[in-house]
């Protein structure tokens, strides 16, 4: 509550008066509120009330931890704490926890202590909350709680996508592509891509097919204008997964149709718009040099790694903080154990979903989210900016936590 109030008050004091009402709403709609923040609500709030970096962090922590605290209360009040014991069967739980301990243990020997500390701080405030948010929602309310959380994520993405179009922010793209909503367009494109997947694959949303397709078109056009190749490629692969593994043949066609629509948009927007995206470009963005540097760092310190955040001091280009690949980042900074845990974070839940005897729409959606977030983590961002991968892992773990009778 203190972080939430301080974050809001730091921008505009009149909004602090609404803090009590917001806390009351969060108590009754904790899964929805937490999902809304993850899905794009935090970016939207930061843009509309014009917060500084320090105030944004306080708002970040408050808006994440307050609904998480309320969900813990509901788990205890509903006497469902025992359901959390099922987490012990999920390798992603051990991977998430182990990476946190390794990040903390690698901090004393870091070659860039400030960036290393920032990683540890944001992993605690973002990644862990992203993982445990859907898990606690499922522990308290079963699959209904998971659906409530994902509805919040959908609404956050809907609000962000609507703001992108209504504010005509895309007009600023040719001047400075990194000035859209004052945030990195790759991060924004990732969030819009999650909204796209939920609009197409979330069977628990009461939306007709024409509405779903219209939302997918709006989100797809926004992603093309944001000109981020990683999220676009990740979305294509995720839609392919959803189209191939959906248990009901009647619904397999819709993800494939959405995929064709997205590819068509990616081809038409450059032809009929004054901006020329480079989604189909195969030019190297310098990532190969970062990958080779990370492999060299790992070869020198294979057991323990160079320390949390150390790649920022060893990168071949000044100002580059991470190699833009999750596996190489954890290998270079945390050693072979960090690499093993990051691999387990992705492939353990993926294998469980692929081998599931009973497949339903929730498994299809969880797999699509995991594919989408995994591909993003392989080509851009660091551990903390890839928090959506932790959210996808939390969704897969939630399917284990939810009781079978749900």
Secondary structure as UniProt FT lines:
FT   HELIX           2..11
FT   HELIX           13..16
FT   TURN            17..18
FT   HELIX           19..28
FT   HELIX           30..36
FT   HELIX           37..41
FT   HELIX           42..48
FT   TURN            49..50
FT   HELIX           53..77
FT   TURN            78..79
FT   HELIX           81..89
FT   HELIX           91..105
FT   TURN            108..109
FT   HELIX           113..122
FT   HELIX           123..127
FT   HELIX           128..141
FT   HELIX           143..166
FT   TURN            167..168
FT   HELIX           169..172
FT   TURN            173..175
FT   HELIX           177..182
FT   HELIX           185..201
FT   TURN            203..204
FT   HELIX           209..226
FT   HELIX           229..245
FT   HELIX           249..272
FT   TURN            279..280
FT   HELIX           287..300
FT   TURN            302..304
FT   TURN            308..310
FT   HELIX           311..314
FT   TURN            318..319
FT   HELIX           326..354
FT   HELIX           361..379
FT   TURN            383..386
FT   HELIX           387..401
FT   TURN            404..405
//
